[in-house]
Amino acid sequence: MTGKAFFLVLTVGLILAGFPGCAEDPPPSLYDQNYTSGPQPIVTSISPTEALAGVTMLTITGSNFSPVPGNNIVLFDKTVVPVLQASATQLQLRAPNLPKDSIRVKVAVLRSDLYSESVLYRLSLAADETFGNFAPSEEPVSVECDAQGNVYVSMLASGQGIGVKRFTPAGSRTDYSPAFSTTVASWRGMKIGPAGAIFAVAARPIIFRIPPGGGSSAIWLSGSGLANLYDLDFDANGNIWAGGPTTNVFRIKQDKSVKAFPFVGTVRSVRVFNNYLYVGGKRDSLEKVWRFPLIAPDSLGAVEEYFNLSDMYGANSFGVFGLTFDSEGGMYIGTDAPAGIVLVKADKSYGELYPGVLSGQTLYLAWGDGFNLYQSRSGTAPSKTIVKINTLKNGAPYYGRFLP
């Protein structure tokens, strides 16, 4: 560089130095010589030891957590799960909808450089929507189970009846009974009765019967003062209790004698439990569940309201389409509400069953073997299917399954 050129550069530099506002300060360093990492979080246990994906509330116990929930990050494999409550030794959160046998769970805490060591955990499937591998054209109507856990489903395909199919608990399918006719294409309600026969109704003043082991259905009782029937159930004495959109509920003995008990309304579901007859449906424009004391084979006590679904959902007026009970007295109401099933506990506390996991347009409910509750669900494909639900509870007895 010539002396003239060097002078020009130096002059420009001095001029710029005299106007500090024209130049940006260098960025501050990210290095903090006083920084010290917090202690590594430690996970010692996750409870409960058995949990359902998307359902169970979990407690992670350990140390070096933050008492501020948002300062903790919990990973189930690569899924980040929000912490709902926190202390220095416990984190509470809902299990993610990630059914898997071996999930690596680890915790990170703000201002700690290290994750906790991974802990392996298992999340079971809460609701299996693939049970039976239904084709897109197929749709279930009513569902029933036998004492061995086999599942019987009255089915349609492209709107036409294809009869009752039998499924093993693992979901393998076989034909069991053909449709009764083109006009009686499916069963609106069905229950297993004496000797393993299936008794069914189809919105007619008729009770149909499928013989033990399957085969063609036949009319078991017609007329005799019956009205159109939507559902039925057996009591411990072998009596059938049935209802529909009528002014009565009916008791039908095995000798086929019929007795009517006044009840004005539309009964869509019937269930006998713990010496009561429960009926669900609509009365006076409200969706409710009522019950009658079973005083004797020929006598019902005064009806009482048991649960008001219209109060729960307000003006939406979602309907009651299925009833069953667990062994602890919890009542499961199948509805067409978006969440699908409402659980009313024995103490009358209630809520939606598995919100965010289950969905609605329930047609029928039936308890199978062990903890398995089966929901027949309508809608558009793939919603129309049988959902196998793990309730972690045993079902209450269905008396018809054990009648000789």
DOSE-357024 format. One record per residue: x, y, z of N, C-alpha, C in turn; residue in three letters. Coordinates in steps of 0.2 Angstrom, whole numbers. Atoms other than C-alpha are relative to their C-alpha. Layout:
BEGIN
   n.X   n.Y   n.Z  ca.X  ca.Y  ca.Z   c.X   c.Y   c.Z nulo
     X     Y     Z     X     Y     Z     X     Y     Z  ala
...
//
This chain:
BEGIN
   n.X   n.Y   n.Z  ca.X  ca.Y  ca.Z   c.X   c.Y   c.Z nulo
     4    -6     0     0     0     0     4     6     0  met
    -4    -7     0     7    18    -4    -2     4     6  thr
     1    -4    -6     9    31     9    -7     4     0  gly
     6    -4     1    -6    41     2    -6    -5     1  lys
     5     4    -1   -17    26     2    -1    -2     7  ala
     0     2    -7   -13    21    20    -3     6     4  phe
     2    -6    -4   -16    38    26    -8     1    -1  phe
     8     0     1   -34    38    18    -3    -5     4  leu
     3     5    -4   -38    22    27     0     2     7  val
     0    -2    -7   -32    28    43    -4     6     2  leu
     4    -5    -1   -41    44    41    -8    -2     1  thr
     7     3     0   -58    35    38    -1    -3     6  val
     1     4    -6   -55    24    53    -1     5     6  gly
     0    -5    -5   -52    39    64    -7     4     0  leu
     7    -4     0   -68    48    58    -5    -5     2  ile
     5     5    -2   -78    32    61     0    -1     8  leu
    -1     0    -7   -71    31    78    -3     6     4  ala
     3    -6    -3   -77    48    82    -7     0     0  gly
     7     1     0   -95    43    79    -2    -7     2  phe
     2     7    -2   -99    28    90    -7    -2    -2  pro
     7     2     1  -117    28    86    -1    -3    -7  gly
     0     3     7  -113    23    68     2    -7     0  cys
    -2     7     0  -106     6    74    -3    -4     5  ala
     3     4    -5  -114    -8    83     5    -3     5  glu
    -4     3    -5  -107   -15    99     0    -8    -2  asp
     0     7     1  -101   -33    98    -5    -4     4  pro
     5     3    -5  -114   -46   105     4    -3     6  pro
    -3     2    -7  -111   -51   123     1    -8    -1  pro
    -2     7     0  -103   -68   126    -5    -4     3  ser
     4     5    -3  -114   -83   130     3    -4     6  leu
    -4     3    -5  -101   -89   141    -1     3     7  tyr
     1    -2    -7  -105   -87   160     5    -3     5  asp
    -5     3    -4   -90   -90   170    -2    -2     7  gln
     3     1    -7  -101   -91   186    -5    -6     0  asn
     5     5     1  -113  -104   179     2    -7     3  tyr
    -1     7    -2  -115  -121   188    -7    -3    -1  thr
     6     5     2  -127  -135   182    -3    -2     7  ser
     4     3    -6  -141  -140   194     2    -8     0  gly
    -1     7    -1  -140  -158   200    -4    -4    -5  pro
     3     4     5  -145  -172   188    -7    -3     4  gln
     6     3    -3  -164  -178   191     1    -7     0  pro
     0     7    -1  -166  -195   197    -7    -3     1  ile
     6     4     0  -181  -207   194     1    -6     3  val
    -1     7    -4  -183  -221   207    -6    -4    -2  thr
     6     5     1  -201  -227   202    -5     4    -4  ser
     6    -3     3  -217  -224   192    -6    -4     2  ile
     6     4    -2  -234  -229   199    -6     3    -3  ser
     0     7    -1  -245  -237   196     4    -4    -4  pro
    -4     5     4  -236  -252   190    -3    -2    -7  thr
     4     2     6  -250  -256   177    -4     6    -2  glu
     4    -7     2  -257  -241   167    -2    -1    -7  ala
     4     0     6  -268  -238   152     3     6    -4  leu
    -2    -6     5  -261  -227   137    -6     5    -1  ala
     5    -6     1  -270  -210   137    -5     0     5  gly
     6     0    -6  -280  -214   153     3     1     7  val
    -2     0    -7  -270  -217   169     4     6     2  thr
    -5    -6    -3  -263  -203   180     6    -4     3  met
    -6     3    -3  -245  -207   184     3     4     5  leu
    -4    -4    -5  -234  -202   198     7    -2    -1  thr
    -7     1     0  -215  -201   195     3     2     6  ile
    -4    -2    -6  -205  -202   211     7     0    -1  thr
    -7     0     0  -187  -197   213     2     6     4  gly
    -3    -6    -3  -177  -182   217     3     5    -5  ser
    -3    -5     4  -170  -166   210    -4     3    -5  asn
     5    -3     5  -186  -161   201    -1     7     2  phe
     2    -7    -1  -192  -143   200    -7     0     3  ser
     7     0    -2  -208  -139   210    -4     4    -4  pro
     4    -4     5  -213  -128   195    -2    -5    -5  val
     1     5     5  -222  -140   183     3     1    -6  pro
    -2    -2     7  -217  -131   167     8    -1     0  gly
    -8     0     0  -198  -132   173     2    -8    -1  asn
    -1     7     1  -199  -151   171    -2    -3    -7  asn
     2     3     7  -199  -161   154     1    -7     1  ile
     0     7     0  -204  -179   154    -1    -3    -7  val
     0     3     6  -201  -189   139    -2    -8     0  leu
     1     7     1  -209  -206   135     2    -2    -7  phe
    -4     0     6  -197  -211   121     1     7    -3  asp
    -1    -6     3  -198  -196   110    -6     5     1  lys
     7    -4    -1  -216  -190   116     1     4     6  thr
    -1    -4    -6  -215  -175   128    -7     0     3  val
     7     0    -3  -229  -176   141     0     5     5  val
     1    -6    -5  -235  -161   151     0    -2     7  pro
     0     1    -7  -232  -161   170    -6     4     3  val
     6    -3    -3  -248  -157   179     1     3     7  leu
    -2    -2    -7  -242  -156   197     7    -2     1  gln
    -7     2    -2  -224  -156   204     2     2     7  ala
    -4    -1    -6  -213  -156   219     7    -2    -1  ser
    -7     2     1  -195  -159   222     1    -7    -1  ala
    -1     7     0  -198  -177   223    -5    -4    -4  thr
     5     3     4  -214  -181   213    -2     4    -6  gln
     3    -3     6  -221  -177   196    -6    -4    -2  leu
     6     4     2  -239  -181   191    -2     2    -7  gln
     2    -1     7  -245  -182   173    -5    -6    -2  leu
     4     5     3  -257  -192   162     4    -4    -5  arg
    -4     5     4  -250  -207   153    -2     2    -8  ala
     1    -1     7  -248  -203   134    -3    -5    -3  pro
     3     5     4  -258  -212   121     5    -4    -4  asn
    -6     4     3  -243  -223   117     1    -7     3  leu
     0     7    -2  -247  -241   120     6    -4    -3  pro
    -7     3     2  -230  -250   120     2    -4     6  lys
    -2     4    -5  -222  -264   130     6     3     4  asp
    -6    -3    -3  -205  -255   133     1     7    -2  ser
    -1    -7     1  -205  -236   134     6     3     4  ile
    -5    -3    -4  -190  -227   139    -2     7     3  arg
     2    -6    -3  -195  -213   152     6     3     3  val
    -5    -4    -3  -183  -199   157    -2     7     1  lys
     2    -7    -2  -184  -182   165     6     5    -1  val
    -5    -5     1  -175  -166   161    -3     6     5  ala
     2    -5    -4  -176  -151   173     4     6    -2  val
    -3    -6     2  -172  -133   169     6     2     4  leu
    -7    -1    -3  -154  -128   173     4    -6     2  arg
    -4     6    -1  -148  -146   174     2    -2    -7  ser
    -3     1     7  -137  -151   160    -1    -8    -2  asp
     1     7     1  -141  -170   162    -7    -2     1  leu
     7     3    -1  -157  -180   159     1    -5     6  tyr
     0     5    -5  -161  -193   172     2    -6    -4  ser
    -1     6     3  -156  -211   168    -7    -3    -2  glu
     6     3     2  -170  -220   158    -3    -5     4  ser
     4     6    -3  -183  -231   166    -5    -3    -5  val
     4     4     5  -192  -244   156    -7     0     3  leu
     6     0    -2  -211  -243   157    -5    -3    -5  tyr
     5     3     5  -226  -252   149    -7     4     1  arg
     7    -3     0  -243  -244   144    -4    -5    -5  leu
     5     4     4  -257  -255   139    -5     3    -4  ser
     5    -3     5  -270  -252   125    -6     1     4  leu
     6    -1    -4  -285  -244   133    -6    -2    -4  ala
     6     1     4  -297  -246   118     3    -3    -7  ala
    -2     3     7  -294  -258   103    -5     1    -5  asp
     5    -2     5  -303  -251    88     1    -5    -6  glu
    -1     5     5  -296  -265    77    -3    -7     1  thr
     2     6    -1  -305  -279    85    -5    -3    -5  phe
     4     3     5  -313  -291    72     2     2    -7  gly
    -2    -2     7  -305  -282    57    -6     1    -4  asn
     6    -1     4  -321  -275    51     2     4    -7  phe
    -1    -4     7  -322  -270    32    -3     6     0  ala
     4    -7     0  -327  -252    28    -7    -1    -1  pro
     7     0     1  -344  -258    22    -4    -3     5  ser
     4     4    -6  -348  -268    38    -1     5     6  glu
     2    -4    -6  -357  -261    53    -3    -4     5  glu
     3     4    -6  -361  -269    70    -6     4     2  pro
     6    -2    -3  -378  -267    78     0    -1     7  val
     0     2    -7  -380  -276    95     6    -5     0  ser
    -6     5    -1  -366  -286   103    -2    -3     7  val
     1     4    -7  -367  -300   117     6    -4     0  glu
    -6     4    -2  -354  -311   125    -3    -6     4  cys
     2     6    -4  -355  -329   132     5     0     6  asp
    -4     1    -6  -347  -335   148     7    -2    -1  ala
    -7     2     2  -332  -341   139     4     6    -3  gln
    -4    -6     3  -328  -323   132    -1     1    -7  gly
     1    -1     8  -334  -326   114    -5     6    -1  asn
     4    -6     2  -342  -311   106    -4    -1    -6  val
     5     1     5  -358  -311    96    -2     7    -3  tyr
     1    -6     3  -361  -297    84    -5     0    -6  val
     5    -1     5  -377  -293    74     3     5    -5  ser
    -4    -4     4  -370  -286    58    -4     2    -7  met
     2    -2     7  -374  -276    42     6     1    -4  leu
    -5    -1     5  -364  -275    26    -3     4    -6  ala
     3    -5     5  -368  -260    14    -8     0     1  ser
     7    -1    -2  -385  -259    24    -4    -6     0  gly
     4     6     1  -390  -277    21     3    -4     6  gln
    -1     5    -5  -391  -290    35     5    -6    -2  gly
    -4     6     1  -377  -303    36     0    -4     6  ile
     1     5    -6  -382  -311    52     4     1     6  gly
    -4     0    -6  -373  -314    68     6    -4    -1  val
    -6     3     0  -355  -317    68     3    -1     7  lys
    -3     1    -6  -345  -325    82     7     1     0  arg
    -7    -1     0  -328  -319    87     3    -3     7  phe
    -3     3    -6  -316  -327    99     3     7     4  thr
    -3    -6    -3  -308  -315   112     6     3    -3  pro
    -6    -2     4  -293  -314   100    -3     4    -6  ala
     3    -4     6  -305  -307    86    -1    -5    -6  gly
     1     5     6  -306  -323    75    -7     0    -1  ser
     8     0     2  -323  -323    66    -2    -6    -4  arg
     4     6     3  -335  -337    61    -7     2    -1  thr
     8    -1     0  -353  -337    55    -3    -3     5  asp
     3     3    -5  -365  -340    68    -8    -1    -1  tyr
     7     0     2  -383  -336    62    -1     5    -5  ser
     2    -5     6  -390  -329    46    -5     5     2  pro
     6    -5    -1  -401  -314    45    -7    -3     0  ala
     7     3     0  -419  -318    49    -3     1    -7  phe
     3    -1     6  -425  -310    33     2     7    -2  ser
    -3    -6     3  -422  -295    22    -4     6     4  thr
     3    -5    -3  -435  -285    32     2     0     8  thr
    -3     1    -7  -428  -291    49     7    -1    -1  val
    -7     1     2  -410  -288    44     5    -1     6  ala
    -5     0    -6  -402  -286    62    -4     0     6  ser
     3     0    -7  -405  -287    80     1     6     4  trp
    -1    -6    -4  -408  -271    90     3    -1     7  arg
    -3     2    -6  -404  -280   106     0    -8     0  gly
     0     8    -1  -399  -298   111     4    -2     6  met
    -3     3    -6  -395  -308   126     0    -7     0  lys
     0     7    -1  -389  -325   130    -5    -3     5  ile
     4     2    -5  -402  -335   139     1    -8     1  gly
    -1     7    -2  -406  -353   145     3    -5    -6  pro
    -4     5     4  -394  -367   138     4     3    -5  ala
    -5    -3     5  -384  -354   128    -4     3    -6  gly
     4    -3     6  -398  -349   116     1     8     0  ala
     0    -7     1  -398  -331   110    -7     3    -1  ile
     6    -3     0  -414  -321   113     1     7    -3  phe
    -1    -7     3  -416  -305   102    -6     3    -2  ala
     6    -4     1  -428  -291    98     2     5    -6  val
    -2    -4     6  -429  -280    82    -6     5    -1  ala
     5    -5     0  -441  -266    86    -7    -2    -3  ala
     6     3     2  -456  -277    83    -3    -4     7  arg
     3     3    -6  -469  -285    96     2    -8     0  pro
    -3     6     1  -458  -301    94     6    -1     4  ile
    -6     3    -2  -445  -311   103     3    -5    -4  ile
    -3     5     4  -433  -321    92     5    -4     4  phe
    -5     4    -3  -422  -335    97     5    -4    -5  arg
    -5     4     4  -406  -342    90     2    -6     4  ile
    -1     6    -4  -403  -360    95     7    -1     3  pro
    -6     1    -3  -388  -365   106     5    -3    -6  pro
    -5     2     5  -372  -367    95    -1     3    -7  gly
     1    -4     6  -380  -356    81    -5    -3    -4  gly
     5     2     5  -391  -358    66    -5     5    -1  gly
     5    -5     2  -406  -350    59    -4     2     6  ser
     4    -3    -5  -416  -339    71    -8    -2    -2  ser
     7     1     1  -435  -342    74    -4     4     5  ala
     4    -4    -5  -449  -333    82    -2    -4     6  ile
     1     4    -6  -450  -338   100    -7     2     3  trp
     7    -2    -2  -465  -327   105    -2     6    -4  leu
     3    -5     4  -476  -315    95    -6     2     3  ser
     6    -2    -3  -490  -304   101    -1    -1     7  gly
     1     1    -7  -497  -309   118     1     7     4  ser
     0    -6    -4  -499  -291   123     7     4    -1  gly
    -6    -4     1  -481  -286   118     0     6    -4  leu
     0    -6     4  -477  -269   110     7    -1    -4  ala
    -6     0     3  -462  -265    99     6     0     5  asn
    -5     1    -6  -446  -270   109     7     2    -3  leu
    -6    -2     2  -429  -262   108     6    -4     4  tyr
    -6     4    -3  -419  -272   121    -4    -4     5  asp
     3     5    -5  -421  -286   134     6    -2     4  leu
    -5     3    -5  -411  -294   149    -4    -6     4  asp
     2     5    -4  -413  -309   160     1     1     7  phe
    -2     0    -7  -415  -310   179     2    -7     2  asp
    -3     7    -2  -408  -324   190    -5    -5     0  ala
     5     5     0  -425  -333   189    -2    -2    -7  asn
     1     2     7  -424  -334   170    -6     4    -4  gly
     5    -4     3  -437  -321   167     3     5    -5  asn
    -2    -5     5  -435  -309   152    -4     7     2  ile
     2    -7    -1  -437  -290   155     1     4    -6  trp
    -1    -3     7  -440  -280   139    -4     7     0  ala
     4    -7     1  -445  -262   134     2     2    -7  gly
    -1    -3     6  -446  -251   119    -4     7     0  gly
     4    -7     0  -456  -235   113    -7    -2     2  pro
     7     2    -2  -471  -240   123    -2     3     6  thr
     3    -2    -6  -482  -237   138     2    -5     6  thr
    -1     5    -5  -475  -252   148     7    -3    -1  asn
    -6     5     1  -460  -263   152    -3    -7     1  val
     3     7     0  -463  -282   151     4    -5     3  phe
    -3     6    -2  -459  -297   160    -3    -6    -3  arg
     2     6     4  -459  -313   150     3    -6     4  ile
    -2     6    -3  -458  -330   159     2    -5    -6  lys
    -2     5     5  -450  -345   151    -6    -4    -3  gln
     6     3     3  -468  -352   149    -4     4    -5  asp
     2    -5     5  -471  -337   138    -6     4     2  lys
     5    -5    -2  -483  -328   149     3     7     1  ser
    -3    -7     0  -482  -309   149    -4     4     5  val
     3    -5    -5  -485  -296   162     3     7    -2  lys
    -2    -7     2  -485  -277   158     0     4     6  ala
    -1    -5    -6  -479  -264   171     0     7    -3  phe
     0    -6     3  -483  -246   167     6     4     0  pro
    -6    -4     0  -469  -235   161    -1     3    -7  phe
     1    -3     7  -472  -222   147     7     3    -2  val
    -6    -2     2  -457  -218   137     3    -4    -5  gly
    -4     4     5  -444  -224   124     6    -4     4  thr
    -5     4    -3  -434  -238   132     5    -3    -5  val
    -5     2     5  -418  -241   122     5    -6     3  arg
    -5     5    -3  -408  -252   135    -3    -2     6  ser
     3     3    -6  -413  -264   149     6    -4     3  val
    -5     3    -4  -401  -271   162    -3    -2     7  arg
     1     3    -7  -404  -282   178     6     0     4  val
    -6     0    -4  -392  -278   192    -2     1     7  phe
     1    -1    -7  -392  -281   210    -7     1     3  asn
     7     0    -2  -411  -284   212    -3     6    -2  asn
     4    -6     4  -416  -269   201     0    -1    -7  tyr
     1    -1     7  -422  -267   184     2     7    -2  leu
    -2    -6     3  -413  -253   175    -3     1    -7  tyr
     2    -1     6  -420  -245   160     2     7    -2  val
    -3    -6     3  -412  -231   149    -4     2    -6  gly
     3    -2     6  -420  -220   136    -3     7     1  gly
     3    -7     0  -431  -204   134    -7    -1     3  lys
     7    -1    -3  -446  -199   144    -1     8     2  arg
     2    -7    -1  -454  -182   144     6     5    -3  asp
    -6    -4     3  -440  -176   132     6     0     3  ser
    -7     0    -4  -426  -180   144     3    -7    -1  leu
    -4     7     1  -413  -194   142     2    -1     7  glu
    -2     2    -7  -411  -203   159     0    -8     0  lys
     0     7    -2  -409  -220   167    -4     0     7  val
     5     1    -6  -423  -226   179     1    -7     3  trp
     0     6    -2  -424  -241   190    -6    -2     4  arg
     5     2    -4  -437  -252   198     3    -6     4  phe
    -2     6    -4  -434  -264   213    -4    -6    -3  pro
     3     7     2  -437  -282   208    -2    -3     7  leu
     2     2    -7  -448  -287   223    -2    -8    -1  ile
     2     7     2  -454  -304   215    -1    -1    -7  ala
     0     1     8  -455  -312   198    -6     4    -3  pro
     6    -3     3  -473  -304   196    -1     7     3  asp
     1    -6    -3  -470  -288   205     6     5     0  ser
    -5    -5     0  -460  -272   203    -2     6     5  leu
     2    -6    -5  -458  -258   216     0     6    -4  gly
     1    -6     3  -460  -240   212     6     2    -4  ala
    -6    -2     4  -449  -233   198     3     7     3  val
    -3    -6    -2  -436  -220   203     5     2    -5  glu
    -6    -2     4  -424  -209   193     6    -2     3  glu
    -7     2    -2  -406  -215   194     5     5    -2  tyr
    -5    -4     3  -396  -204   182    -3     4    -5  phe
     3    -4     5  -401  -189   172     6     2    -5  asn
    -5    -2     5  -390  -188   156    -1     7    -3  leu
     2    -7     3  -399  -172   150     3     5     4  ser
    -3    -5    -4  -393  -163   165     8     0    -1  asp
    -7     0     1  -375  -168   162     2     3    -7  met
    -2    -3     7  -375  -163   143    -5     6    -1  tyr
     4    -6     2  -388  -149   144    -5    -1    -6  gly
     4     0     6  -397  -144   128     2    -5    -5  ala
    -2     4     5  -387  -156   118    -4    -6    -1  asn
     5     5    -1  -399  -170   124     3    -6    -4  ser
    -3     7     3  -387  -185   119    -4    -5     3  phe
     4     5    -2  -396  -201   121     3    -6     3  gly
    -2     6    -3  -395  -217   131    -1    -6    -4  val
     1     6     5  -391  -232   120     3    -6     2  phe
    -2     6    -2  -383  -245   131     1     1     8  gly
    -1     0    -8  -382  -250   150     4    -6     2  leu
    -2     5    -3  -371  -261   159     4     2     7  thr
    -3    -1    -6  -362  -263   176     7    -4     1  phe
    -6     3    -2  -345  -267   183    -2    -3     7  asp
     1     3    -6  -343  -278   199    -1     4     6  ser
     0    -5    -6  -341  -263   210    -6     5     0  glu
     6    -4     0  -358  -255   205     1     6    -5  gly
    -1    -6     5  -351  -243   192    -5    -2    -6  gly
     4     0     6  -364  -240   178     3     3    -6  met
    -3    -3     6  -358  -238   160    -6     1    -5  tyr
     6    -2     4  -370  -228   149     3     1    -7  ile
    -2    -1     7  -367  -230   130    -4     6    -3  gly
     4    -6     3  -372  -213   122     3     2    -7  thr
    -2    -3     6  -371  -204   106     4     7     1  asp
    -4    -6    -1  -361  -190   114     7    -1    -3  ala
    -6     1     3  -344  -187   107     5    -4     4  pro
    -4     5    -4  -335  -196   121    -2    -7     1  ala
     2     7     1  -345  -211   119    -4    -4     6  gly
     2     4    -6  -347  -219   136     0     5     7  ile
     0    -3    -6  -352  -211   153     0    -5     6  val
     0     4    -5  -347  -219   169    -3     3     6  leu
     3    -2    -6  -358  -217   184     2    -5     6  val
    -2     5    -5  -350  -224   200    -5    -1     5  lys
     5     2    -4  -359  -232   214    -2     6     5  ala
     2    -6    -4  -358  -215   224    -3     5    -3  asp
     3    -5     4  -366  -206   210     4     5    -3  lys
    -4    -4     3  -351  -197   205     1    -3    -7  ser
     0     2     7  -349  -197   186     5     4    -4  tyr
    -4    -4     5  -339  -192   171     1    -5    -6  gly
    -1     4     7  -334  -198   153     5    -5     1  glu
    -5     5    -1  -325  -214   152     5     1    -5  leu
    -5     0     5  -308  -212   144     0     6    -5  tyr
     1    -6     4  -310  -194   137     6     1    -4  pro
    -6     0     4  -299  -192   122     2    -6    -3  gly
    -2     6     3  -297  -210   119    -7    -4    -3  val
     6     3     3  -315  -216   116    -4     5    -3  leu
     4    -4     3  -328  -209   105    -7    -2    -1  ser
     7     1    -1  -347  -209   102    -4    -4    -5  gly
     5     4     4  -362  -215    93     0    -7     2  gln
     0     7    -3  -363  -230   104    -7    -3    -2  thr
     6     4     1  -376  -243    99    -2    -5     5  leu
     1     5    -5  -374  -256   112     6    -1     4  tyr
    -6     2    -5  -363  -262   127    -1    -7     2  leu
     1     6    -3  -359  -279   133     7    -2     3  ala
    -6     2    -3  -346  -286   145     2    -6    -2  trp
    -2     7     2  -335  -300   140     4    -3     6  gly
    -4     4    -5  -321  -310   149     4     6     3  asp
    -5    -5    -4  -311  -301   163    -2     7     0  gly
     1    -7     0  -309  -283   161    -3     3    -7  phe
     2    -2     7  -316  -282   143    -7     2    -1  asn
     6    -3     1  -330  -271   139    -1     1    -8  leu
     1    -1     7  -337  -271   121    -5     5    -2  tyr
     4    -5     2  -344  -256   113    -1    -1    -8  gln
     2     0     7  -354  -257    97    -1     7    -2  ser
     0    -8     1  -351  -240    88    -2     1    -7  arg
     2    -1     6  -359  -233    73     4     6    -3  ser
    -4    -6     3  -354  -218    61     2    -2    -7  gly
    -3     1     6  -344  -218    46     7    -4     0  thr
    -7     4    -1  -329  -230    42     6     5     1  ala
    -1     7    -4  -318  -233    51    -3     0     7  pro
     3    -1    -7  -329  -227    66    -4    -6     2  ser
     5     6    -1  -342  -241    64     4    -6     1  lys
    -4     6    -2  -334  -255    73    -2    -3     7  thr
     0     2    -7  -333  -265    89     7     2     3  ile
    -6    -2    -4  -321  -257   102     0    -4     6  val
    -2     4    -6  -313  -268   115     3     4     5  lys
    -2    -5    -5  -311  -258   130     3    -3     6  ile
    -3     2    -6  -299  -262   145    -2     4     5  asn
     2    -4    -5  -308  -256   160     4    -1     7  thr
    -3     1    -6  -297  -263   173    -4    -2     6  leu
     5     3    -5  -313  -270   182    -3    -6    -3  lys
     4     5     2  -323  -285   181    -7     2    -1  asn
     7    -1     2  -341  -285   174    -4    -3     5  gly
     5     3    -5  -356  -288   185    -3    -6    -4  ala
     2     6     4  -365  -305   181    -6     2    -5  pro
     6     0     5  -377  -307   166    -3    -7     2  tyr
     3     6    -3  -389  -319   173    -2    -5    -6  tyr
     2     4     6  -394  -326   156     5    -5    -2  gly
    -6     4     2  -377  -333   153     1    -7     4  arg
    -1     6    -5  -378  -346   167    -6    -4     1  phe
     6     4    -1  -396  -352   165     0    -7    -3  leu
     0     7     3  -398  -371   162    -5     0    -6  pro
//
